[in-house]
């Protein structure tokens, strides 16, 4: 008897990482949300909002043979530019110019997965150049928001090229009513408090409290100064915002 074994479909993870509360930092989460709403995937595909979980995502990555990641990446390109990176180059781009701490965390996730012997065979990073990441409670900048649709189309096309049966839904899925206040981007934007009602640079209980003070003092180690740049990667965005306000 001539029996042909049917090849098992690859285990696929479609992952969005980022922080909805910091403007363009939320691109990855918004993109994976849109992908879930507009595309139907088979049982071998997991669609996951990874948020800022960092190393807690390592088990998810270890189980994936094919990985697609949506994220905001500082490529040094014009704001709103969409750029795709594949396979071995993905960790390099996640670490070379970090926008926030979650990227360092995800770079470590990939390193841990490789060290533990379970690493995706194929990877695609779908990144967008952010325009604004210091607007606490803000939504996506228009130039970044415009790339959500193209980003999920690129993800679907990539999966289809690798034999994954991804199909566009005739009607988008409805959002979860319990999470709609933050998960629905239109409602999130419409119901955002005015600047005089809600601080735009962080939690005002901390920002304006005299009990919480950060002093930047270099450590004196036998006369040698140790200087650590905590957030120098944010300077270009601060300059751009300052110029807008002028």
Buried (B, 14 or more C-beta within 10 A) or exposed (E): EEEEEEEEBBBBBBBBBBBBBBBBBBBBBBBBBBBBBBBEBEEBBBBBBBBBBBEEBBBBBBEBBBBBBBBBBBBEEEBBBBEEBEEEEBBEBBBEEBBBEBBEBBBBBBBBBBEEEBBBEBBBBBBBBBBBBBBBBBBBBEBBBEBBEEBBBBBBEBBEEBEBEBEEEEEEEEBEEEEEEBBBBEEBEEEEEEEEEEBBEBEEEEEEEEEEEEEEEEEEEEEEEEEEEEEEBBEEBEEEBEEEEE
